[in-house]
């Protein structure tokens, strides 16, 4: 009788599938004699498409994008769960552990906005088009390599992240911040076609995993990129990422030694230690994935450095520290205690 396949459970979004297929490919390369298959599970977060993710709503359950995957693990319906680590709560259900993190992608955020030159070319041909859309001429565009300081006063930037909102307002208090929902492609489409939005902010890691590349001239390359968009990468000095941004988390049952040995081959040690510090910081702050905090840890030699920011109570607090890798969690806890 053929050996049962190892089941990898995942959400069904484009980004979740890109990440889980990456993990499956790594597993198959490392263990070519084993069978791995994906199991797509719809989560609470997928069902609550209209819920505001920018507000800390006590009625919304924790683990919006992870709970159903964890239930599948506990019940033995899956052997490992693949998460965007930023979505994974710091307190896991009994019997489950974060077992591995492959090498992290770029942690930075990206400004997405309309290209003024493209709009000018488009307007020049509007009179020749019988089917042009009303409102096209009202779209406002900007130059390539736009910085936050370059936006006109009162410009509107769409984001549903409290961290991004407060980071933007810390640099430009005059900006108008509005909510936006949807996946990466949907958000880009909204910026391209809605004059009431000047820009949005996306994670560079998610764009890369969906095969969107940023060209040197500021344009975006990819099959589903709307025409006339530009991108500027925000430096870490302007916007610290959310905890775990750019990292993939692999969750398994704590007592499953066989699966633990398999995913151990996928683990990137420096990434694991870095996110350990970041997640300890978030746990110490008592927050979830929508908490108004940011953090970024880096490994150098045998040391881990953590930079963090908190926007709680609309007060900006920053912290930074360094410890040995073995004390990564203690470093996160220390910075949290300083910022609370």
C-alpha positions as CSV (number, residue, x, y, z in Angstrom):
1,X,0.0,0.0,0.0
2,X,1.4,3.4,-1.0
3,X,2.5,5.6,1.9
4,X,0.0,8.4,2.7
5,X,1.0,11.8,1.3
6,X,2.1,14.5,3.7
7,X,-0.6,17.2,3.7
8,X,0.4,20.9,3.6
9,X,-2.6,23.1,4.5
10,X,-2.9,26.7,3.3
11,X,-5.3,29.5,2.6
12,X,-6.5,29.8,-1.0
13,X,-5.4,33.4,-1.7
14,X,-2.9,34.0,-4.5
15,X,-0.1,34.9,-2.1
16,X,-0.9,32.0,0.3
17,X,-0.8,29.5,-2.7
18,X,2.5,31.0,-4.0
19,X,4.0,30.5,-0.5
20,X,2.7,27.0,0.0
21,X,3.7,25.9,-3.4
22,X,7.2,27.2,-2.6
23,X,7.3,25.1,0.6
24,X,6.0,22.1,-1.3
25,X,8.7,22.5,-3.9
26,X,11.4,22.7,-1.2
27,X,10.0,19.6,0.5
28,X,9.9,17.6,-2.7
29,X,13.5,18.7,-3.5
30,X,14.8,17.7,-0.1
31,X,12.7,14.4,0.1
32,X,12.1,13.2,-3.5
33,X,10.7,9.8,-2.4
34,X,7.9,11.3,-0.3
35,X,4.6,12.6,-1.5
36,X,3.4,16.1,-0.6
37,X,0.0,17.6,-1.4
38,X,-1.7,20.9,-0.7
39,X,-5.0,21.2,1.2
40,X,-6.8,24.5,0.7
41,X,-8.8,25.7,3.7
42,X,-11.0,28.9,4.0
43,X,-10.3,30.9,7.1
44,X,-12.4,33.3,9.1
45,X,-10.4,36.2,7.7
46,X,-11.2,35.1,4.1
47,X,-14.9,35.1,5.0
48,X,-14.8,38.5,6.7
49,X,-13.9,40.5,3.6
50,X,-15.8,43.6,4.7
51,X,-14.5,43.7,8.3
52,X,-12.3,46.6,9.1
53,X,-8.7,45.3,9.7
54,X,-7.5,48.8,10.7
55,X,-9.5,48.8,14.0
56,X,-8.8,46.6,17.0
57,X,-12.3,45.2,17.1
58,X,-12.8,43.0,20.2
59,X,-15.5,41.1,18.3
60,X,-13.0,39.8,15.8
61,X,-11.4,36.5,16.8
62,X,-7.6,36.1,17.1
63,X,-5.9,34.2,14.3
64,X,-8.3,35.4,11.6
65,X,-6.1,33.8,8.9
66,X,-4.7,30.9,10.9
67,X,-7.4,29.3,13.2
68,X,-8.9,26.9,10.7
69,X,-5.5,25.7,9.5
70,X,-4.5,25.0,13.1
71,X,-7.8,23.0,13.7
72,X,-6.8,20.9,10.7
73,X,-3.4,20.2,12.3
74,X,-4.8,19.4,15.7
75,X,-7.4,17.0,14.2
76,X,-4.8,15.3,12.0
77,X,-6.3,16.4,8.7
78,X,-3.0,18.1,7.8
79,X,0.6,17.6,8.8
80,X,2.0,21.1,8.4
81,X,0.5,24.6,8.0
82,X,2.0,27.4,5.9
83,X,1.4,30.9,7.1
84,X,2.5,34.4,6.3
85,X,4.3,34.7,9.6
86,X,2.9,38.2,10.2
87,X,-0.6,36.6,10.5
88,X,0.4,33.9,13.0
89,X,-0.5,34.9,16.6
90,X,2.4,34.8,19.1
91,X,0.5,32.5,21.4
92,X,-0.2,29.2,19.6
93,X,-2.8,26.5,20.6
94,X,-1.6,23.8,22.9
95,X,0.2,21.1,21.1
96,X,1.3,23.2,18.1
97,X,4.7,24.9,17.5
98,X,6.3,27.2,15.0
99,X,8.8,24.7,13.7
100,X,10.6,26.4,10.8
101,X,11.0,29.6,8.8
102,X,12.6,29.5,5.3
103,X,14.9,32.4,4.3
104,X,13.1,35.7,4.7
105,X,12.2,37.9,1.7
106,X,12.8,41.7,1.7
107,X,11.0,43.2,4.8
108,X,10.4,46.7,3.4
109,X,7.1,48.3,2.4
110,X,6.4,49.9,-1.0
111,X,4.4,53.0,-2.0
112,X,2.3,52.4,-5.1
113,X,1.0,55.4,-7.0
114,X,0.0,56.7,-10.5
115,X,2.4,57.7,-13.2
116,X,1.9,61.4,-14.2
117,X,3.6,60.9,-17.6
118,X,1.4,57.9,-18.4
119,X,-1.7,59.9,-17.5
120,X,-0.6,62.7,-19.7
121,X,-0.2,60.4,-22.7
122,X,-3.6,58.8,-21.9
123,X,-5.3,62.2,-21.8
124,X,-3.8,63.2,-25.1
125,X,-5.7,60.3,-26.8
126,X,-9.0,60.6,-24.8
127,X,-10.7,62.7,-27.5
128,X,-10.1,60.0,-30.0
129,X,-11.7,57.3,-27.8
130,X,-15.4,57.0,-27.9
131,X,-15.5,54.6,-25.0
132,X,-13.4,56.5,-22.4
133,X,-14.5,56.3,-18.8
134,X,-15.8,59.4,-17.1
135,X,-13.4,60.5,-14.4
136,X,-10.3,59.4,-16.2
137,X,-9.2,63.0,-16.7
138,X,-9.5,63.5,-12.9
139,X,-6.8,61.1,-11.9
140,X,-3.7,62.6,-10.4
141,X,-0.3,61.3,-11.2
142,X,3.2,61.8,-9.8
143,X,6.8,61.6,-10.9
144,X,9.0,58.4,-10.6
145,X,10.8,57.7,-7.4
146,X,8.3,59.7,-5.3
147,X,9.2,60.1,-1.6
148,X,6.7,60.7,1.2
149,X,7.9,64.3,1.4
150,X,7.0,64.9,-2.2
151,X,3.3,64.2,-2.0
152,X,1.1,67.3,-2.2
153,X,-0.4,68.6,1.1
154,X,-3.5,66.5,2.1
155,X,-2.8,63.7,-0.3
156,X,-4.8,60.5,0.3
157,X,-3.0,57.2,1.0
158,X,-5.1,54.0,1.4
159,X,-4.1,51.4,4.0
160,X,-5.9,49.2,6.5
161,X,-2.8,48.7,8.7
162,X,-2.6,50.8,11.9
163,X,1.2,50.5,11.8
164,X,1.4,51.9,8.3
165,X,-1.1,54.6,9.0
166,X,0.7,55.9,12.1
167,X,4.1,55.5,10.3
168,X,2.9,57.7,7.5
169,X,1.4,60.3,9.8
170,X,4.6,60.4,11.8
171,X,6.4,61.6,8.7
172,X,3.5,63.6,7.1
173,X,0.8,64.6,9.6
174,X,-1.2,66.3,6.9
175,X,-1.8,63.1,4.9
176,X,-5.4,61.8,4.7
177,X,-5.4,58.0,5.4
178,X,-8.4,55.9,4.3
179,X,-9.0,52.2,4.4
180,X,-8.6,49.7,1.6
181,X,-9.2,46.0,1.4
182,X,-8.3,43.3,-1.1
183,X,-5.3,41.3,-2.3
184,X,-2.2,42.9,-3.9
185,X,-3.7,43.0,-7.4
186,X,-7.0,44.4,-6.2
187,X,-5.3,47.2,-4.3
188,X,-3.2,48.1,-7.3
189,X,-6.3,48.2,-9.5
190,X,-8.0,50.5,-7.0
191,X,-5.1,53.0,-7.1
192,X,-4.9,52.9,-10.9
193,X,-8.6,53.7,-11.3
194,X,-9.8,55.6,-8.3
195,X,-9.1,59.4,-8.3
196,X,-10.0,59.6,-4.6
197,X,-6.9,57.6,-3.7
198,X,-3.4,58.9,-4.5
199,X,-1.4,55.9,-3.3
200,X,-1.3,52.7,-1.2
201,X,1.3,50.8,0.7
202,X,2.1,47.1,0.1
203,X,4.7,44.7,1.4
204,X,7.6,44.2,-1.0
205,X,7.8,40.5,0.0
206,X,4.3,39.8,-1.1
207,X,4.8,41.5,-4.5
208,X,8.0,39.6,-5.1
209,X,6.4,36.2,-4.3
210,X,3.6,37.1,-6.7
211,X,6.2,37.8,-9.4
212,X,5.9,41.5,-9.4
213,X,9.3,43.1,-10.0
214,X,10.3,46.7,-9.5
215,X,12.3,48.2,-12.3
216,X,15.0,50.8,-11.9
217,X,12.8,53.5,-13.5
218,X,10.1,52.9,-10.8
219,X,7.8,50.9,-13.0
220,X,6.3,47.6,-12.0
221,X,6.8,44.5,-14.1
222,X,4.3,41.6,-13.9
223,X,1.4,39.9,-15.8
224,X,-1.4,41.5,-13.8
225,X,0.0,45.0,-13.2
226,X,-2.5,47.8,-14.1
227,X,-1.1,50.3,-16.6
228,X,0.4,53.5,-15.4
229,X,1.6,52.6,-11.9
230,X,4.9,53.4,-10.2
231,X,6.5,52.1,-7.0
232,X,8.9,53.5,-4.4
233,X,10.5,51.3,-1.7
234,X,10.3,52.9,1.7
235,X,13.4,52.7,3.8
236,X,13.4,51.2,7.2
237,X,14.0,54.6,8.7
238,X,10.7,55.7,7.3
239,X,8.7,52.6,8.1
240,X,9.6,49.6,10.2
241,X,7.8,46.5,9.1
242,X,5.3,44.5,11.1
243,X,6.6,41.6,13.1
244,X,7.4,38.7,10.9
245,X,6.9,40.6,7.6
246,X,8.5,38.8,4.7
247,X,8.8,35.5,6.5
248,X,6.9,32.3,6.0
249,X,6.0,30.3,9.1
250,X,5.7,26.5,9.1
251,X,3.5,25.3,12.0
252,X,3.3,21.6,13.0
253,X,2.2,19.4,15.9
254,X,4.7,19.5,18.7
255,X,4.9,15.8,19.1
256,X,5.3,14.9,15.4
257,X,8.9,14.0,15.2
258,X,8.8,12.8,11.6
259,X,7.4,16.1,10.3
260,X,9.7,18.1,12.5
261,X,12.7,16.4,10.9
262,X,11.3,17.2,7.4
263,X,10.7,20.9,8.0
264,X,14.0,21.2,9.9
265,X,15.6,20.9,6.4
266,X,13.7,24.0,5.3
267,X,14.6,26.2,8.3
268,X,16.8,29.3,7.8
269,X,18.5,29.7,11.1
270,X,19.1,33.5,11.0
271,X,15.5,34.1,9.9
272,X,14.2,31.9,12.8
273,X,16.3,33.8,15.4
274,X,15.3,37.2,14.0
275,X,11.6,36.5,14.1
276,X,12.0,34.9,17.5
277,X,13.1,38.3,18.8
278,X,10.3,40.2,16.9
279,X,7.6,37.8,18.1
280,X,8.8,38.0,21.7
281,X,8.6,41.8,21.4
282,X,5.0,41.6,20.0
283,X,4.0,39.2,22.7
284,X,5.5,41.5,25.4
285,X,3.5,44.4,23.9
286,X,0.3,42.3,24.2
287,X,-0.6,42.8,20.6
288,X,-1.7,40.9,17.6
289,X,-1.0,41.3,13.9
290,X,-2.9,44.6,13.7
291,X,-1.2,46.1,16.8
292,X,0.2,49.6,16.1
293,X,3.8,48.5,16.4
294,X,6.7,47.7,14.1
295,X,9.9,45.7,14.6
296,X,12.9,44.4,12.6
297,X,15.6,42.1,13.8
298,X,18.9,41.4,12.1
299,X,21.6,38.8,12.7
300,X,25.3,39.6,12.6
301,X,27.7,36.9,13.7
302,X,26.4,35.6,17.0
303,X,24.4,38.7,17.9
304,X,20.8,39.8,17.1
305,X,19.9,43.5,16.9
306,X,16.3,44.6,17.3
307,X,14.8,47.9,16.3
308,X,11.1,48.6,17.3
309,X,8.5,51.3,17.3
310,X,5.2,51.7,19.1
311,X,2.3,54.1,18.2
312,X,0.1,53.1,21.2
313,X,-2.0,55.9,22.5
314,X,-0.9,58.0,19.5
315,X,2.5,58.4,21.2
316,X,5.6,57.4,19.2
317,X,8.2,55.4,21.2
318,X,11.3,53.8,19.7
319,X,13.6,51.2,21.1
320,X,16.8,49.3,20.0
321,X,18.9,46.7,21.6
322,X,21.4,43.9,21.0
323,X,22.0,40.5,22.6
324,X,23.5,37.1,21.8
325,X,21.4,35.0,19.4
326,X,20.6,32.6,22.2
327,X,18.9,35.5,24.0
328,X,16.7,36.6,21.0
329,X,13.5,36.1,22.9
330,X,14.8,37.9,26.0
331,X,15.8,40.9,23.7
332,X,12.3,41.1,22.4
333,X,10.8,41.1,25.9
334,X,13.3,43.7,27.0
335,X,12.4,46.2,24.2
336,X,8.7,45.6,24.8
337,X,9.1,46.4,28.5
338,X,10.9,49.6,27.6
339,X,8.2,50.8,25.2
340,X,5.1,49.8,27.2
